[in-house]
Amino acid sequence: MSDVPAAEAVANAKAAASDVPGYAFQHDVVRNLICRQARYPDIATPQDWYMALAFSVRDRMLARWAASTKTYAAKDVKVACYLSAEFLIGPQLGNNLLNLGMEAEAHDAMRALGQHLDDLLALEEEPGLGNGGLGRLAACYLDSLATLEIPAIGYGIRYEFGIFDQEIRDGWQAESTDKWLQKGNPWEIVRPDVSYYVSFGGRTESTTDAEGRLRVRWIPARQVKGVACDMPMQGYRVDTCNILRLWKSEAVESFDFQDFNAGEYYEAVEEKVVSETLSKVLYPNDEPEAGKRLRLAQQYFFVSCSLQDMLRLMDAKGTPIERFADLFAAQLNDTHPSVAVAELMRLLIDERLLSWDAAWDITQRTLAYTNHTLLPEALETWGLPLFQSLLPRPLEIIYEINRRFLDEVRRQYPGDEARVKRMSLIDETGDRKVRMANLATVGSHAVNGVAALHSDLLKQTVLRDFAEMYPGHFTNVTNGVTPRRFLMLSNPGLARLLDQTIGDDWTRDLARLDALVAHADDPAFHDAWRAIRRGNKTALAARIRNTTGIDVDPDALFDIQVKRIHEYKRQHLNALYIISLYRRLCRNPDLGTAPRCFIFGGKAAPGYAMAKLIIRLINGIAEVVNNDAAIKGRMKVVFYPDFNVKNGHWVYPAADLSEQISTAGKEASGTGNMKFMINGALTIGTLDGANVEIREEAGAENFFLFGLTAQQVDELKRAGYRPAEYAQGSDDLRDALDQIAQGRFSRGDKDMFRPLLDNLLQHDPFLVLADFADYVACQDRVSEAWRDTRQWTRMSIMNTARSGKFSSDRAISEYCERIWKTRPVRIDLAQP
């Protein structure tokens, strides 16, 4: 028996074990498994292990958050506040491990504990906090803000249920509830002590104060409490950890004891039920009046909570209210948060008792507005009766802003009442409405578009009058995407090849990818590049088979269009081309065209009948094409369901061809186009949104261009566009439309797609038929290029090499310099 005492033996064993790499992390995982999950290893489920691992990673992030918060509190820093109704942040575990530099450590630790890291990563739910590109952009920007060490807070809504989970049933989209919080969210820190009251309805009372100034008191019909739910946002290989602060709605008094004692059990909790609907679901259907009311209430709710929170933080630092705009820069991500103009004025005038002029100066210097659409119908408006009943005091403030603003317009443009009418914050035609884009523009010191073309068109079309009046307010910040998630995390094989070839400086400055140009003709590099790409395609093919049952060939050209299903994005143009190609192959099975796998993905809004019909058409085409032995497997068509960030990790790295085929002048920017480009896909596209800049960066020879320009689209519409003439003038197009009309892709049902055909032949608002012939010719050029493997590989390399401009780091640097005037603040984790 050893002479060493037991306690000393245990201590020696622990000391020896602590020298094993990853031991401390293993210890933390087991501690969290027991202390937070209340499980011990022998009975723990994979979900338990995932939660324990996530908590262990979060612990390390929170140490950095504490250091960041302490530093910001101690220094005179300006904080960038990003206000957005969506934050499509995607799964967090893998991204946080990457940013912390802990991937290898976590892999080894979990293996030592009998778990596989990839299996645990696969368990993580997609957070239901966003819908499409706007929400994903916001998430990319939070990543870059932390990585660039910019003090920042993201503000939004903590939705209990996401937009919906998409299933395909008998070819149709079916929606099911997105219960993303069902198993818990280990990244969330609920802060009951950080809460604010938000008012709705009721009436206002006006009085005069001792100095003879008008004061207004809002007497609401009801109030809701917003409670902060924080998620840490870790920067890449830095100690900066910012937060995403999401607001959860709760009742001010969740239980009425008197009602309960009186036997009114439902009434006792009614206020709680009604109040919690505000943060219940992302983007309710706003067609019915109740849906519109809820959506407006959601927007005001999160904006009011956020602005109240900023004022609290200002008070905590002891900063006078006059310096509010020196402390915070608040960016309005589209019109959803634009009620912030009225709400900040209300808080400053009614609660902080500032004069109108002082409050207006602070408001304009604090706020800036990002416009995301050129579609007039997509510019948000709210009917006055709805606004009045829900937000009486903010509406009064909007009226006063409008009165003063229109006086300024009349002074600058005397006698031009048509201009006054166009620029008014209130649309007086028909049912009177509040124009939220006008409100955001007037109340902000800067307005930006999100691509060079978009920003130019913005000043020429929907905001032309404002750009003429305030030319210095308008600028452009082309969108960007984070290379951490969309290259390093989703395409690790390519990331390793880049490190080996040009060093790892590109991970901190994506423009360094330009060094790849020197390797664009290197045969050995070509071989390595193609091997990685084929591995990515094989992985996606396996997921497609498991999800849809469709077998696809990884050696085929993967032609991919994944994005929100919408007529202006023209998935139906792609579908018409597929039908025409299929018909050509039927007539000539030996046609010398590239074998293709057409892959679609994206969700249609539940109430958008035409978009859902497009999904049904794509699935109808797939049913016919995939089961036709006569074409010898030369074509496959796949609709990949429930496209989201998590699925995008598999899709973007596997694409050979990226479909960016929206009608020129309709897409503000796009970010999917950038994710594809970074991963080496070639683009077939129109001169729309950021496609223009992608083509400039990649080189015209590395981009497949087709279609009318924005100017030609406008000219054609002005001349009187007659889509049926285009159908009659093209045998291929007429045949494709006839095949649909005859029920070929609807199991003989000739009426199913009649609304889609009637829309195309009689109206075609997005010029699908006008661009069809040029699109087909461009696709023929794609097939020809695919045959030259060496040249295609070179083009793929050049797209990645020239993608540096489309990093969200570059975009955020421009926001900081041009709009927010914020500077980096170095965080030292060694601080107490």
Secondary structure, DSSP 8 states (H G I E B T S, - for coil): --SS-HHHHHHHHHHHHHTSTTHHHHHHHHHHHHHTS---GGG--HHHHHHHHHHHHHHHHHHHHHHHHHHHHHS---EEEEE-S-------HHHHHHHHT-HHHHHHHHHHTT--HHHHHHH-----S--SHHHHHHHHHHHHHHHTT--EEEEEE--SB-S-EEEEETTEEEEE---TTTT--TT-EEEEEEEEEEEESSEEEEEE-TTS-EEEEEE-SEEEEEEEEEEEEE-TTSS-EEEEEEEEEEESS---HHHHHTT-HHHHHHHHHHHHGGGTBSS---SSHHHHHHHHHHHHHHHHHHHHHHHHHHHHHT--GGGHHHHEEEEEESSTTTTHHHHHHHIIIIIS---HHHHHHHHHHHEEEE-----GGGS-EEEHHHHHHH-HHHHHHHHHHHHHHHHHHHHHSTT-HHHHHHH-SEE-SSS-EEEHHHHHHHT-S-EEESSHHHHHHHHHTTTHHHHHH-GGGEEE----B-HIIIIIIT-HHHHHHHHHHH-SGGGT-GGGGGGGGGGTT-HHHHHHHHHHHHHHHHHHHHHHHHHH-----TTSEEEEEES---GGGTHHHHHHHHHHHHHHHHH-TT-----EEEEEE----TT-HHHHHHHHHHHHHHHHHTT-GGGTTSEEEEE-SS--HHHHHHHGGG-SEEEE---TTT-S--SHHHHHHHTT-EEEE-S-TTHHHHHHHH-GGGEEE-S--HHHHHHHHHH---HHHHHHT-HHHHHHHHHHHTTTTTTT-SSTTHHHHHHHHHT-TT-HHHHHHHHHHHHHHHHHHHH-HHHHHHHHHHHHHT-GGGBHHHHHHHIIIIII--------TT--
